[in-house]
């Protein structure tokens, strides 16, 4: 128990630094945008607590302001979160150790974000399997709490932020995610996948902007997989 508590504390201390600060910057912008758009504070906080993904929250905000029916908003936000499914499938078997109740894993999955996923996949080789769950909770929960606080702060400070600053803060997170992926990629296949996605994504965007992220990742990853298989056979 003490070792798990130590893992939790170590992860929380690591998360308080740059990871939570970058996420908080994005949510500071989201809170300011919500306030400037006439979105209520309670709804902004609730979206950060439950959705915990800026792309989905921005889609919800824009569609709500436009008067879109709730069913369409729910479907759209769900589709933006589809990227978390393969991340969860990859991470949860590594987090799980022993006879841990399934409900704990389900709750932990709700805290999953790109930052926590990347940090966990990088640090878990050095964390004992029995303490990985505590480490993940410590890191991800700290991220989550920082985003909630930043949403409220951004909402309160909205009047003092120029519109360009509000919008710019939202894009700090995606830029950080790109740097994480680039810096943590160690395998040749991973580098090829990033390169293929970087080339395919903008090309798909010219044809179908709304599907560019999904198709860019799918096509880029498939090309990298085929390239790796061909190299292995050769």
Steps between C-alpha positions, in 0.01 A plus 500: 500500500779742590677436170178566309451822695856599414434431132186713519690789658792477257262506204308795642822697548609420144159601365494834684784624280488554125227242417231657718617853419461441127160339540393782732597758236266336251216484752564859601424588139193275498361664813553844349333397173205354691454823693530715188242284324245530778541140609419448872783428741339184636475352150861586419620335822277198446638450149858514631415252774320249277631541145858597597606546136533844344402405142173351620434791735564756228265313267237492776542871564474599134202274431317610815540866406371419151188341651572146382273229639648320804502160328728628223730661757533176694578301184758754383676514836501120512663483156771747600582272795536190282878548501505400869384146425832368359687694768291333770542157345877549498528644851254309719668158468824664615328675791312192614683282751363214707131467580409868481121559482375590155317810627833653603633460148182649353535805724870533420423495128286812543814692601687399186637787291779529249738644760437225755517228237835617361650548846380159618632312198836672550529446876339160553809296408660649813192453723423166664183344350328498840542878533417612144132551574581735789755682284250554221230624738743743664609645166161507327303623799741792541450586132124484542495725805729754331267513199195557720674783683621655174150487349364700792793742493467556126128566540570759771782669305325501163440876494871572544609274209506619139312263263824398328653394833192290587521314171878462514497338844272224372766391250781474756385147589505350147846646440623343823348164403688515169826567681431211741441254217802620308729492802383162630511316170794262512420236238545524127137401444380777730710760319367381163142514633543860615659598168225332295228659712662843468497468120162328455308719749532831311426328169179347636409837650490650151231250402310444826598728792260336746659157451863610461618404852340155500590409142849651531571282802341190348674525164832612649500221758401239241779609265752485785377151596526377140846653467617330820365160389666532163832594661474204740442258214781650298 
